[in-house]
Amino acid sequence: MKERVMKKIFYLLVILLSTVILVSCIKQNHESIFNNIEIIYSEDDNINHITNDFEFNYELNEKYEITFESTSNAITINDNKYVVVTRSEEDQTAIVEVNIKYKGETVVF
């Protein structure tokens, strides 16, 4: 059951990120920053199977600001980098919004 929830959370994240990539082609500067964000999975996890916490890896830069926001209690983002997955008996949908502020303009992915 927990594995199903984790898979659903992961698939939702992949769909969200894929959609944002397609839509964000208009914003070349914001898009290139977004495309450099990497997801680092825990041991034995991969793009198709998430069972543990994971983290976002990205370059810190004075020219832009990146923040992550979750719309669900299923995940908690600590230090704007580390994602803690809270497992439950019920399936939950989790969405992570990536906010990139660059040259005074904020774009949400």
DOFI-877696 format. One record per atom (N, C-alpha, C): residue in three letters; residue number from 1; x, y, z. Coordinates in Angstrom, 3 decimals, decimal comma, padded with zeros to 6 digits. Atoms other than C-alpha are relative to their C-alpha. Layout:
BEGIN
<pt fivex="ALA" vexmar="NUM" xx="X" yy="Y" zz="Z"/>
...
//
This chain:
BEGIN
<pt fivex="MET" vexmar="1" xx="000,817" yy="-001,189" zz="000,000"/>
<pt fivex="MET" vexmar="1" xx="000,000" yy="000,000" zz="000,000"/>
<pt fivex="MET" vexmar="1" xx="000,869" yy="001,265" zz="000,000"/>
<pt fivex="LYS" vexmar="2" xx="-000,898" yy="-001,146" zz="-000,067"/>
<pt fivex="LYS" vexmar="2" xx="002,796" yy="002,401" zz="000,928"/>
<pt fivex="LYS" vexmar="2" xx="000,732" yy="000,193" zz="-001,324"/>
<pt fivex="GLU" vexmar="3" xx="-000,708" yy="-000,078" zz="001,267"/>
<pt fivex="GLU" vexmar="3" xx="004,586" yy="001,556" zz="-002,275"/>
<pt fivex="GLU" vexmar="3" xx="-000,887" yy="000,626" zz="-001,077"/>
<pt fivex="ARG" vexmar="4" xx="000,945" yy="-000,583" zz="000,956"/>
<pt fivex="ARG" vexmar="4" xx="001,465" yy="002,448" zz="-004,293"/>
<pt fivex="ARG" vexmar="4" xx="-000,094" yy="001,510" zz="000,174"/>
<pt fivex="VAL" vexmar="5" xx="000,086" yy="-001,431" zz="-000,277"/>
<pt fivex="VAL" vexmar="5" xx="001,244" yy="005,818" zz="-002,597"/>
<pt fivex="VAL" vexmar="5" xx="001,259" yy="000,692" zz="-000,515"/>
<pt fivex="MET" vexmar="6" xx="-001,266" yy="-000,586" zz="000,441"/>
<pt fivex="MET" vexmar="6" xx="004,905" yy="006,501" zz="-003,291"/>
<pt fivex="MET" vexmar="6" xx="000,060" yy="000,080" zz="-001,519"/>
<pt fivex="LYS" vexmar="7" xx="000,005" yy="-000,014" zz="001,456"/>
<pt fivex="LYS" vexmar="7" xx="004,501" yy="005,547" zz="-006,944"/>
<pt fivex="LYS" vexmar="7" xx="-000,910" yy="001,101" zz="-000,524"/>
<pt fivex="LYS" vexmar="8" xx="000,930" yy="-001,042" zz="000,441"/>
<pt fivex="LYS" vexmar="8" xx="001,500" yy="007,850" zz="-007,309"/>
<pt fivex="LYS" vexmar="8" xx="000,599" yy="001,383" zz="000,209"/>
<pt fivex="ILE" vexmar="9" xx="-000,647" yy="-001,289" zz="-000,255"/>
<pt fivex="ILE" vexmar="9" xx="003,387" yy="010,729" zz="-005,708"/>
<pt fivex="ILE" vexmar="9" xx="001,077" yy="000,251" zz="-001,041"/>
<pt fivex="PHE" vexmar="10" xx="-001,076" yy="-000,172" zz="000,965"/>
<pt fivex="PHE" vexmar="10" xx="006,334" yy="010,142" zz="-007,975"/>
<pt fivex="PHE" vexmar="10" xx="-000,542" yy="000,271" zz="-001,397"/>
<pt fivex="TYR" vexmar="11" xx="000,568" yy="-000,211" zz="001,333"/>
<pt fivex="TYR" vexmar="11" xx="004,241" yy="009,853" zz="-011,150"/>
<pt fivex="TYR" vexmar="11" xx="-000,588" yy="001,394" zz="-000,124"/>
<pt fivex="LEU" vexmar="12" xx="000,546" yy="-001,341" zz="000,017"/>
<pt fivex="LEU" vexmar="12" xx="002,475" yy="013,068" zz="-010,246"/>
<pt fivex="LEU" vexmar="12" xx="001,107" yy="001,036" zz="-000,163"/>
<pt fivex="LEU" vexmar="13" xx="-001,132" yy="-000,917" zz="000,118"/>
<pt fivex="LEU" vexmar="13" xx="005,817" yy="014,826" zz="-009,811"/>
<pt fivex="LEU" vexmar="13" xx="000,582" yy="-000,016" zz="-001,413"/>
<pt fivex="VAL" vexmar="14" xx="-000,554" yy="000,107" zz="001,351"/>
<pt fivex="VAL" vexmar="14" xx="007,074" yy="013,523" zz="-013,163"/>
<pt fivex="VAL" vexmar="14" xx="-000,930" yy="000,682" zz="-001,009"/>
<pt fivex="ILE" vexmar="15" xx="000,955" yy="-000,625" zz="000,906"/>
<pt fivex="ILE" vexmar="15" xx="003,886" yy="014,600" zz="-014,941"/>
<pt fivex="ILE" vexmar="15" xx="000,043" yy="001,515" zz="000,148"/>
<pt fivex="LEU" vexmar="16" xx="-000,061" yy="-001,431" zz="-000,242"/>
<pt fivex="LEU" vexmar="16" xx="004,039" yy="018,021" zz="-013,312"/>
<pt fivex="LEU" vexmar="16" xx="001,255" yy="000,602" zz="-000,623"/>
<pt fivex="LEU" vexmar="17" xx="-001,249" yy="-000,528" zz="000,553"/>
<pt fivex="LEU" vexmar="17" xx="007,679" yy="018,535" zz="-014,250"/>
<pt fivex="LEU" vexmar="17" xx="000,010" yy="-000,062" zz="-001,527"/>
<pt fivex="SER" vexmar="18" xx="000,061" yy="000,119" zz="001,453"/>
<pt fivex="SER" vexmar="18" xx="007,093" yy="017,287" zz="-017,813"/>
<pt fivex="SER" vexmar="18" xx="-000,904" yy="001,065" zz="-000,607"/>
<pt fivex="THR" vexmar="19" xx="000,923" yy="-001,021" zz="000,484"/>
<pt fivex="THR" vexmar="19" xx="004,127" yy="019,599" zz="-018,279"/>
<pt fivex="THR" vexmar="19" xx="000,632" yy="001,377" zz="000,069"/>
<pt fivex="VAL" vexmar="20" xx="-000,645" yy="-001,297" zz="-000,164"/>
<pt fivex="VAL" vexmar="20" xx="006,073" yy="022,530" zz="-016,958"/>
<pt fivex="VAL" vexmar="20" xx="001,078" yy="000,199" zz="-001,046"/>
<pt fivex="ILE" vexmar="21" xx="-001,052" yy="-000,109" zz="001,020"/>
<pt fivex="ILE" vexmar="21" xx="008,946" yy="021,816" zz="-019,319"/>
<pt fivex="ILE" vexmar="21" xx="-000,609" yy="000,354" zz="-001,348"/>
<pt fivex="LEU" vexmar="22" xx="000,651" yy="-000,294" zz="001,277"/>
<pt fivex="LEU" vexmar="22" xx="006,589" yy="021,816" zz="-022,295"/>
<pt fivex="LEU" vexmar="22" xx="-000,542" yy="001,421" zz="-000,052"/>
<pt fivex="VAL" vexmar="23" xx="000,604" yy="-001,329" zz="-000,035"/>
<pt fivex="VAL" vexmar="23" xx="004,816" yy="025,006" zz="-021,241"/>
<pt fivex="VAL" vexmar="23" xx="001,054" yy="001,081" zz="000,144"/>
<pt fivex="SER" vexmar="24" xx="-000,994" yy="-001,021" zz="-000,317"/>
<pt fivex="SER" vexmar="24" xx="007,945" yy="026,808" zz="-020,113"/>
<pt fivex="SER" vexmar="24" xx="000,960" yy="000,320" zz="-001,141"/>
<pt fivex="CYS" vexmar="25" xx="-000,879" yy="-000,290" zz="001,133"/>
<pt fivex="CYS" vexmar="25" xx="009,585" yy="026,837" zz="-023,529"/>
<pt fivex="CYS" vexmar="25" xx="-000,002" yy="001,488" zz="-000,346"/>
<pt fivex="ILE" vexmar="26" xx="000,096" yy="-001,429" zz="000,267"/>
<pt fivex="ILE" vexmar="26" xx="008,432" yy="030,459" zz="-023,787"/>
<pt fivex="ILE" vexmar="26" xx="001,021" yy="000,774" zz="000,823"/>
<pt fivex="LYS" vexmar="27" xx="-000,903" yy="-000,690" zz="-000,921"/>
<pt fivex="LYS" vexmar="27" xx="010,628" yy="031,474" zz="-020,839"/>
<pt fivex="LYS" vexmar="27" xx="001,386" yy="-000,645" zz="-000,049"/>
<pt fivex="GLN" vexmar="28" xx="-001,306" yy="000,619" zz="000,198"/>
<pt fivex="GLN" vexmar="28" xx="014,140" yy="030,626" zz="-022,014"/>
<pt fivex="GLN" vexmar="28" xx="000,888" yy="000,087" zz="001,236"/>
<pt fivex="ASN" vexmar="29" xx="-000,879" yy="-000,142" zz="-001,156"/>
<pt fivex="ASN" vexmar="29" xx="015,990" yy="031,989" zz="-018,981"/>
<pt fivex="ASN" vexmar="29" xx="-000,503" yy="-000,815" zz="001,176"/>
<pt fivex="HIS" vexmar="30" xx="000,577" yy="000,769" zz="-001,096"/>
<pt fivex="HIS" vexmar="30" xx="013,630" yy="030,508" zz="-016,416"/>
<pt fivex="HIS" vexmar="30" xx="000,061" yy="-001,495" zz="-000,304"/>
<pt fivex="GLU" vexmar="31" xx="-000,025" yy="001,412" zz="000,399"/>
<pt fivex="GLU" vexmar="31" xx="013,472" yy="027,251" zz="-018,365"/>
<pt fivex="GLU" vexmar="31" xx="001,379" yy="-000,614" zz="000,184"/>
<pt fivex="SER" vexmar="32" xx="-001,346" yy="000,568" zz="-000,143"/>
<pt fivex="SER" vexmar="32" xx="017,226" yy="026,773" zz="-018,415"/>
<pt fivex="SER" vexmar="32" xx="000,360" yy="-000,206" zz="001,470"/>
<pt fivex="ILE" vexmar="33" xx="-000,229" yy="000,173" zz="-001,439"/>
<pt fivex="ILE" vexmar="33" xx="017,362" yy="027,296" zz="-014,640"/>
<pt fivex="ILE" vexmar="33" xx="-000,757" yy="-001,228" zz="000,489"/>
<pt fivex="PHE" vexmar="34" xx="000,839" yy="001,130" zz="-000,404"/>
<pt fivex="PHE" vexmar="34" xx="014,502" yy="024,831" zz="-014,138"/>
<pt fivex="PHE" vexmar="34" xx="000,588" yy="-001,329" zz="-000,471"/>
<pt fivex="ASN" vexmar="35" xx="-000,544" yy="001,236" zz="000,562"/>
<pt fivex="ASN" vexmar="35" xx="016,116" yy="022,227" zz="-016,404"/>
<pt fivex="ASN" vexmar="35" xx="001,267" yy="-000,476" zz="000,701"/>
<pt fivex="ASN" vexmar="36" xx="-001,211" yy="000,391" zz="-000,723"/>
<pt fivex="ASN" vexmar="36" xx="019,234" yy="022,234" zz="-014,230"/>
<pt fivex="ASN" vexmar="36" xx="-000,288" yy="-000,525" zz="001,404"/>
<pt fivex="ILE" vexmar="37" xx="000,362" yy="000,571" zz="-001,298"/>
<pt fivex="ILE" vexmar="37" xx="017,320" yy="021,079" zz="-011,146"/>
<pt fivex="ILE" vexmar="37" xx="-000,037" yy="-001,514" zz="-000,144"/>
<pt fivex="GLU" vexmar="38" xx="-000,092" yy="001,458" zz="000,042"/>
<pt fivex="GLU" vexmar="38" xx="018,095" yy="017,427" zz="-010,474"/>
<pt fivex="GLU" vexmar="38" xx="-000,674" yy="-000,586" zz="001,241"/>
<pt fivex="ILE" vexmar="39" xx="000,579" yy="000,707" zz="-001,142"/>
<pt fivex="ILE" vexmar="39" xx="016,182" yy="014,989" zz="-008,262"/>
<pt fivex="ILE" vexmar="39" xx="000,936" yy="-001,144" zz="000,364"/>
<pt fivex="ILE" vexmar="40" xx="-000,888" yy="001,058" zz="-000,476"/>
<pt fivex="ILE" vexmar="40" xx="018,443" yy="012,752" zz="-006,167"/>
<pt fivex="ILE" vexmar="40" xx="-000,832" yy="-000,947" zz="000,863"/>
<pt fivex="TYR" vexmar="41" xx="000,811" yy="001,006" zz="-000,679"/>
<pt fivex="TYR" vexmar="41" xx="016,737" yy="009,562" zz="-005,056"/>
<pt fivex="TYR" vexmar="41" xx="000,824" yy="-000,742" zz="001,043"/>
<pt fivex="SER" vexmar="42" xx="-000,654" yy="000,845" zz="-000,994"/>
<pt fivex="SER" vexmar="42" xx="017,522" yy="007,392" zz="-002,052"/>
<pt fivex="SER" vexmar="42" xx="000,431" yy="-001,311" zz="-000,639"/>
<pt fivex="GLU" vexmar="43" xx="-000,517" yy="001,268" zz="000,503"/>
<pt fivex="GLU" vexmar="43" xx="019,291" yy="004,076" zz="-002,492"/>
<pt fivex="GLU" vexmar="43" xx="-001,145" yy="-000,910" zz="-000,431"/>
<pt fivex="ASP" vexmar="44" xx="000,964" yy="000,937" zz="000,586"/>
<pt fivex="ASP" vexmar="44" xx="017,330" yy="001,571" zz="-004,616"/>
<pt fivex="ASP" vexmar="44" xx="-001,245" yy="000,674" zz="-000,570"/>
<pt fivex="ASP" vexmar="45" xx="001,113" yy="-000,701" zz="000,620"/>
<pt fivex="ASP" vexmar="45" xx="014,835" yy="004,250" zz="-005,717"/>
<pt fivex="ASP" vexmar="45" xx="000,429" yy="000,498" zz="-001,369"/>
<pt fivex="ASN" vexmar="46" xx="-000,280" yy="-000,533" zz="001,326"/>
<pt fivex="ASN" vexmar="46" xx="014,582" yy="005,467" zz="-009,281"/>
<pt fivex="ASN" vexmar="46" xx="-001,229" yy="000,733" zz="-000,505"/>
<pt fivex="ILE" vexmar="47" xx="001,085" yy="-000,797" zz="000,565"/>
<pt fivex="ILE" vexmar="47" xx="012,312" yy="007,417" zz="-011,576"/>
<pt fivex="ILE" vexmar="47" xx="-001,342" yy="-000,730" zz="000,030"/>
<pt fivex="ASN" vexmar="48" xx="001,236" yy="000,783" zz="000,018"/>
<pt fivex="ASN" vexmar="48" xx="009,752" yy="004,599" zz="-011,595"/>
<pt fivex="ASN" vexmar="48" xx="-000,384" yy="-000,575" zz="001,362"/>
<pt fivex="HIS" vexmar="49" xx="000,254" yy="000,645" zz="-001,287"/>
<pt fivex="HIS" vexmar="49" xx="009,951" yy="003,592" zz="-007,939"/>
<pt fivex="HIS" vexmar="49" xx="000,607" yy="000,831" zz="001,133"/>
<pt fivex="ILE" vexmar="50" xx="-000,465" yy="-000,798" zz="-001,127"/>
<pt fivex="ILE" vexmar="50" xx="010,165" yy="005,915" zz="-004,915"/>
<pt fivex="ILE" vexmar="50" xx="-000,602" yy="-000,564" zz="001,274"/>
<pt fivex="THR" vexmar="51" xx="000,481" yy="000,505" zz="-001,288"/>
<pt fivex="THR" vexmar="51" xx="009,929" yy="004,511" zz="-001,410"/>
<pt fivex="THR" vexmar="51" xx="000,546" yy="000,806" zz="001,176"/>
<pt fivex="ASN" vexmar="52" xx="-000,648" yy="-000,756" zz="-001,071"/>
<pt fivex="ASN" vexmar="52" xx="012,092" yy="006,931" zz="000,579"/>
<pt fivex="ASN" vexmar="52" xx="000,051" yy="001,482" zz="-000,341"/>
<pt fivex="ASP" vexmar="53" xx="-000,171" yy="-001,434" zz="000,201"/>
<pt fivex="ASP" vexmar="53" xx="012,846" yy="010,600" zz="000,951"/>
<pt fivex="ASP" vexmar="53" xx="000,957" yy="000,257" zz="-001,159"/>
<pt fivex="PHE" vexmar="54" xx="-000,896" yy="-000,367" zz="001,095"/>
<pt fivex="PHE" vexmar="54" xx="014,632" yy="012,420" zz="-001,861"/>
<pt fivex="PHE" vexmar="54" xx="000,370" yy="001,468" zz="000,154"/>
<pt fivex="GLU" vexmar="55" xx="-000,404" yy="-001,403" zz="-000,098"/>
<pt fivex="GLU" vexmar="55" xx="016,275" yy="015,776" zz="-002,497"/>
<pt fivex="GLU" vexmar="55" xx="000,145" yy="000,623" zz="-001,378"/>
<pt fivex="PHE" vexmar="56" xx="-000,226" yy="-000,780" zz="001,209"/>
<pt fivex="PHE" vexmar="56" xx="016,511" yy="018,507" zz="-005,097"/>
<pt fivex="PHE" vexmar="56" xx="001,427" yy="000,506" zz="000,035"/>
<pt fivex="ASN" vexmar="57" xx="-001,368" yy="-000,478" zz="000,110"/>
<pt fivex="ASN" vexmar="57" xx="020,006" yy="019,343" zz="-006,279"/>
<pt fivex="ASN" vexmar="57" xx="000,030" yy="001,085" zz="-001,079"/>
<pt fivex="TYR" vexmar="58" xx="-000,076" yy="-001,106" zz="000,945"/>
<pt fivex="TYR" vexmar="58" xx="020,582" yy="022,702" zz="-007,929"/>
<pt fivex="TYR" vexmar="58" xx="001,094" yy="000,956" zz="000,433"/>
<pt fivex="GLU" vexmar="59" xx="-001,078" yy="-000,944" zz="-000,252"/>
<pt fivex="GLU" vexmar="59" xx="023,210" yy="025,402" zz="-008,199"/>
<pt fivex="GLU" vexmar="59" xx="-000,553" yy="001,270" zz="000,635"/>
<pt fivex="LEU" vexmar="60" xx="000,369" yy="-001,270" zz="-000,619"/>
<pt fivex="LEU" vexmar="60" xx="022,889" yy="028,344" zz="-005,842"/>
<pt fivex="LEU" vexmar="60" xx="000,644" yy="001,131" zz="-000,777"/>
<pt fivex="ASN" vexmar="61" xx="-000,500" yy="-001,099" zz="000,802"/>
<pt fivex="ASN" vexmar="61" xx="023,292" yy="031,646" zz="-007,615"/>
<pt fivex="ASN" vexmar="61" xx="-000,635" yy="001,289" zz="000,492"/>
<pt fivex="GLU" vexmar="62" xx="000,524" yy="-001,291" zz="-000,440"/>
<pt fivex="GLU" vexmar="62" xx="022,894" yy="035,315" zz="-006,639"/>
<pt fivex="GLU" vexmar="62" xx="-000,967" yy="000,610" zz="-001,011"/>
<pt fivex="LYS" vexmar="63" xx="000,822" yy="-000,594" zz="001,056"/>
<pt fivex="LYS" vexmar="63" xx="021,141" yy="036,064" zz="-009,952"/>
<pt fivex="LYS" vexmar="63" xx="-001,440" yy="-000,491" zz="000,018"/>
<pt fivex="TYR" vexmar="64" xx="001,357" yy="000,524" zz="-000,044"/>
<pt fivex="TYR" vexmar="64" xx="018,081" yy="033,921" zz="-009,258"/>
<pt fivex="TYR" vexmar="64" xx="-000,264" yy="-000,684" zz="001,335"/>
<pt fivex="GLU" vexmar="65" xx="000,429" yy="000,648" zz="-001,236"/>
<pt fivex="GLU" vexmar="65" xx="016,105" yy="032,384" zz="-006,419"/>
<pt fivex="GLU" vexmar="65" xx="-000,956" yy="-001,137" zz="-000,360"/>
<pt fivex="ILE" vexmar="66" xx="000,859" yy="001,162" zz="000,233"/>
<pt fivex="ILE" vexmar="66" xx="014,506" yy="028,932" zz="-006,404"/>
<pt fivex="ILE" vexmar="66" xx="-000,626" yy="-000,392" zz="001,337"/>
<pt fivex="THR" vexmar="67" xx="000,689" yy="000,510" zz="-001,181"/>
<pt fivex="THR" vexmar="67" xx="011,873" yy="027,851" zz="-003,892"/>
<pt fivex="THR" vexmar="67" xx="-000,941" yy="-001,115" zz="-000,424"/>
<pt fivex="PHE" vexmar="68" xx="000,891" yy="001,129" zz="000,240"/>
<pt fivex="PHE" vexmar="68" xx="009,811" yy="024,680" zz="-003,653"/>
<pt fivex="PHE" vexmar="68" xx="-001,136" yy="000,064" zz="001,005"/>
<pt fivex="GLU" vexmar="69" xx="001,165" yy="000,008" zz="-000,876"/>
<pt fivex="GLU" vexmar="69" xx="006,294" yy="024,481" zz="-002,239"/>
<pt fivex="GLU" vexmar="69" xx="-000,820" yy="-001,249" zz="-000,271"/>
<pt fivex="SER" vexmar="70" xx="000,842" yy="001,180" zz="000,120"/>
<pt fivex="SER" vexmar="70" xx="004,180" yy="021,417" zz="-001,568"/>
<pt fivex="SER" vexmar="70" xx="-001,442" yy="000,372" zz="000,291"/>
<pt fivex="THR" vexmar="71" xx="001,423" yy="-000,237" zz="-000,228"/>
<pt fivex="THR" vexmar="71" xx="000,395" yy="021,415" zz="-001,785"/>
<pt fivex="THR" vexmar="71" xx="-000,626" yy="-001,137" zz="000,797"/>
<pt fivex="SER" vexmar="72" xx="000,510" yy="001,174" zz="-000,693"/>
<pt fivex="SER" vexmar="72" xx="000,079" yy="018,236" zz="000,278"/>
<pt fivex="SER" vexmar="72" xx="000,769" yy="-000,242" zz="001,289"/>
<pt fivex="ASN" vexmar="73" xx="-000,668" yy="000,411" zz="-001,229"/>
<pt fivex="ASN" vexmar="73" xx="000,841" yy="016,946" zz="003,751"/>
<pt fivex="ASN" vexmar="73" xx="000,805" yy="-001,277" zz="-000,197"/>
<pt fivex="ALA" vexmar="74" xx="-000,722" yy="001,239" zz="000,275"/>
<pt fivex="ALA" vexmar="74" xx="002,271" yy="013,821" zz="002,107"/>
<pt fivex="ALA" vexmar="74" xx="001,503" yy="000,226" zz="-000,111"/>
<pt fivex="ILE" vexmar="75" xx="-001,426" yy="-000,307" zz="000,078"/>
<pt fivex="ILE" vexmar="75" xx="005,608" yy="015,581" zz="001,611"/>
<pt fivex="ILE" vexmar="75" xx="000,282" yy="001,316" zz="000,706"/>
<pt fivex="THR" vexmar="76" xx="-000,474" yy="-001,206" zz="-000,662"/>
<pt fivex="THR" vexmar="76" xx="007,549" yy="018,171" zz="003,545"/>
<pt fivex="THR" vexmar="76" xx="001,349" yy="000,344" zz="-000,597"/>
<pt fivex="ILE" vexmar="77" xx="-001,266" yy="-000,439" zz="000,588"/>
<pt fivex="ILE" vexmar="77" xx="010,347" yy="020,203" zz="002,002"/>
<pt fivex="ILE" vexmar="77" xx="000,760" yy="000,796" zz="001,044"/>
<pt fivex="ASN" vexmar="78" xx="-000,842" yy="-000,637" zz="-001,017"/>
<pt fivex="ASN" vexmar="78" xx="013,130" yy="021,133" zz="004,420"/>
<pt fivex="ASN" vexmar="78" xx="001,198" yy="000,669" zz="-000,649"/>
<pt fivex="ASP" vexmar="79" xx="-001,172" yy="-000,759" zz="000,478"/>
<pt fivex="ASP" vexmar="79" xx="015,846" yy="023,722" zz="003,796"/>
<pt fivex="ASP" vexmar="79" xx="-000,037" yy="000,221" zz="-001,504"/>
<pt fivex="ASN" vexmar="80" xx="000,187" yy="-000,250" zz="001,427"/>
<pt fivex="ASN" vexmar="80" xx="014,406" yy="024,246" zz="000,308"/>
<pt fivex="ASN" vexmar="80" xx="000,776" yy="-000,990" zz="-000,865"/>
<pt fivex="LYS" vexmar="81" xx="-000,798" yy="000,982" zz="000,717"/>
<pt fivex="LYS" vexmar="81" xx="016,125" yy="021,050" zz="-000,768"/>
<pt fivex="LYS" vexmar="81" xx="-000,410" yy="-001,437" zz="000,300"/>
<pt fivex="TYR" vexmar="82" xx="000,235" yy="001,377" zz="-000,417"/>
<pt fivex="TYR" vexmar="82" xx="015,286" yy="017,905" zz="001,220"/>
<pt fivex="TYR" vexmar="82" xx="-001,502" yy="-000,288" zz="000,095"/>
<pt fivex="VAL" vexmar="83" xx="001,422" yy="000,353" zz="000,019"/>
<pt fivex="VAL" vexmar="83" xx="011,923" yy="016,194" zz="000,642"/>
<pt fivex="VAL" vexmar="83" xx="-000,217" yy="-001,232" zz="000,872"/>
<pt fivex="VAL" vexmar="84" xx="000,338" yy="001,083" zz="-000,915"/>
<pt fivex="VAL" vexmar="84" xx="010,541" yy="014,054" zz="003,444"/>
<pt fivex="VAL" vexmar="84" xx="-001,389" yy="-000,501" zz="-000,387"/>
<pt fivex="VAL" vexmar="85" xx="001,259" yy="000,611" zz="000,393"/>
<pt fivex="VAL" vexmar="85" xx="007,801" yy="011,653" zz="002,395"/>
<pt fivex="VAL" vexmar="85" xx="-000,680" yy="-000,568" zz="001,240"/>
<pt fivex="THR" vexmar="86" xx="000,794" yy="000,507" zz="-001,111"/>
<pt fivex="THR" vexmar="86" xx="005,088" yy="010,991" zz="004,970"/>
<pt fivex="THR" vexmar="86" xx="-000,980" yy="-001,024" zz="-000,558"/>
<pt fivex="ARG" vexmar="87" xx="000,844" yy="001,069" zz="000,524"/>
<pt fivex="ARG" vexmar="87" xx="003,453" yy="007,663" zz="004,292"/>
<pt fivex="ARG" vexmar="87" xx="-001,279" yy="-000,108" zz="000,819"/>
<pt fivex="SER" vexmar="88" xx="001,262" yy="000,195" zz="-000,686"/>
<pt fivex="SER" vexmar="88" xx="-000,177" yy="006,969" zz="005,124"/>
<pt fivex="SER" vexmar="88" xx="-000,722" yy="-001,187" zz="-000,624"/>
<pt fivex="GLU" vexmar="89" xx="000,775" yy="001,132" zz="000,493"/>
<pt fivex="GLU" vexmar="89" xx="-002,742" yy="004,233" zz="004,634"/>
<pt fivex="GLU" vexmar="89" xx="-000,799" yy="000,375" zz="-001,252"/>
<pt fivex="GLU" vexmar="90" xx="000,797" yy="-000,456" zz="001,132"/>
<pt fivex="GLU" vexmar="90" xx="-004,725" yy="006,319" zz="002,142"/>
<pt fivex="GLU" vexmar="90" xx="000,895" yy="000,593" zz="-001,082"/>
<pt fivex="ASP" vexmar="91" xx="-000,716" yy="-000,623" zz="001,111"/>
<pt fivex="ASP" vexmar="91" xx="-003,545" yy="007,409" zz="-001,288"/>
<pt fivex="ASP" vexmar="91" xx="-000,145" yy="001,516" zz="000,100"/>
<pt fivex="GLN" vexmar="92" xx="000,011" yy="-001,456" zz="-000,019"/>
<pt fivex="GLN" vexmar="92" xx="-002,635" yy="011,079" zz="-001,470"/>
<pt fivex="GLN" vexmar="92" xx="000,655" yy="000,525" zz="-001,257"/>
<pt fivex="THR" vexmar="93" xx="-000,606" yy="-000,664" zz="001,140"/>
<pt fivex="THR" vexmar="93" xx="-001,819" yy="013,414" zz="-004,293"/>
<pt fivex="THR" vexmar="93" xx="000,897" yy="001,113" zz="000,519"/>
<pt fivex="ALA" vexmar="94" xx="-000,946" yy="-001,032" zz="-000,423"/>
<pt fivex="ALA" vexmar="94" xx="001,226" yy="015,606" zz="-003,847"/>
<pt fivex="ALA" vexmar="94" xx="000,531" yy="000,732" zz="-001,225"/>
<pt fivex="ILE" vexmar="95" xx="-000,518" yy="-000,834" zz="001,081"/>
<pt fivex="ILE" vexmar="95" xx="002,268" yy="018,479" zz="-006,079"/>
<pt fivex="ILE" vexmar="95" xx="001,083" yy="000,897" zz="000,586"/>
<pt fivex="VAL" vexmar="96" xx="-001,072" yy="-000,904" zz="-000,394"/>
<pt fivex="VAL" vexmar="96" xx="005,533" yy="020,358" zz="-005,794"/>
<pt fivex="VAL" vexmar="96" xx="000,076" yy="001,106" zz="-001,042"/>
<pt fivex="GLU" vexmar="97" xx="-000,148" yy="-001,145" zz="000,886"/>
<pt fivex="GLU" vexmar="97" xx="005,590" yy="023,832" zz="-007,257"/>
<pt fivex="GLU" vexmar="97" xx="001,432" yy="000,511" zz="000,118"/>
<pt fivex="VAL" vexmar="98" xx="-001,342" yy="-000,560" zz="000,037"/>
<pt fivex="VAL" vexmar="98" xx="008,970" yy="025,169" zz="-008,323"/>
<pt fivex="VAL" vexmar="98" xx="-000,141" yy="001,458" zz="-000,414"/>
<pt fivex="ASN" vexmar="99" xx="000,069" yy="-001,443" zz="000,269"/>
<pt fivex="ASN" vexmar="99" xx="009,159" yy="028,968" zz="-008,118"/>
<pt fivex="ASN" vexmar="99" xx="001,402" yy="000,503" zz="-000,298"/>
<pt fivex="ILE" vexmar="100" xx="-001,306" yy="-000,538" zz="000,390"/>
<pt fivex="ILE" vexmar="100" xx="012,027" yy="030,616" zz="-009,964"/>
<pt fivex="ILE" vexmar="100" xx="-000,151" yy="001,499" zz="-000,213"/>
<pt fivex="LYS" vexmar="101" xx="-000,006" yy="-001,453" zz="000,140"/>
<pt fivex="LYS" vexmar="101" xx="012,608" yy="034,332" zz="-009,510"/>
<pt fivex="LYS" vexmar="101" xx="001,299" yy="000,395" zz="-000,691"/>
<pt fivex="TYR" vexmar="102" xx="-001,160" yy="-000,383" zz="000,806"/>
<pt fivex="TYR" vexmar="102" xx="014,928" yy="035,729" zz="-012,169"/>
<pt fivex="TYR" vexmar="102" xx="-000,303" yy="001,339" zz="-000,655"/>
<pt fivex="LYS" vexmar="103" xx="000,160" yy="-001,343" zz="000,563"/>
<pt fivex="LYS" vexmar="103" xx="015,361" yy="039,362" zz="-013,229"/>
<pt fivex="LYS" vexmar="103" xx="-001,329" yy="000,628" zz="000,412"/>
<pt fivex="GLY" vexmar="104" xx="001,204" yy="-000,617" zz="-000,520"/>
<pt fivex="GLY" vexmar="104" xx="012,451" yy="040,428" zz="-011,036"/>
<pt fivex="GLY" vexmar="104" xx="-001,297" yy="-000,681" zz="-000,367"/>
<pt fivex="GLU" vexmar="105" xx="001,203" yy="000,718" zz="000,421"/>
<pt fivex="GLU" vexmar="105" xx="009,999" yy="037,980" zz="-012,620"/>
<pt fivex="GLU" vexmar="105" xx="000,028" yy="-001,403" zz="000,601"/>
<pt fivex="THR" vexmar="106" xx="000,123" yy="001,336" zz="-000,569"/>
<pt fivex="THR" vexmar="106" xx="008,778" yy="034,838" zz="-010,866"/>
<pt fivex="THR" vexmar="106" xx="-000,857" yy="-000,857" zz="-000,916"/>
<pt fivex="VAL" vexmar="107" xx="000,728" yy="000,973" zz="000,825"/>
<pt fivex="VAL" vexmar="107" xx="007,712" yy="031,840" zz="-012,934"/>
<pt fivex="VAL" vexmar="107" xx="-000,190" yy="-001,258" zz="000,842"/>
<pt fivex="VAL" vexmar="108" xx="000,328" yy="001,198" zz="-000,770"/>
<pt fivex="VAL" vexmar="108" xx="005,972" yy="028,864" zz="-011,336"/>
<pt fivex="VAL" vexmar="108" xx="-000,064" yy="-001,195" zz="-000,944"/>
<pt fivex="PHE" vexmar="109" xx="000,004" yy="001,239" zz="000,778"/>
<pt fivex="PHE" vexmar="109" xx="006,637" yy="025,384" zz="-012,702"/>
<pt fivex="PHE" vexmar="109" xx="-000,722" yy="-001,062" zz="000,797"/>
//
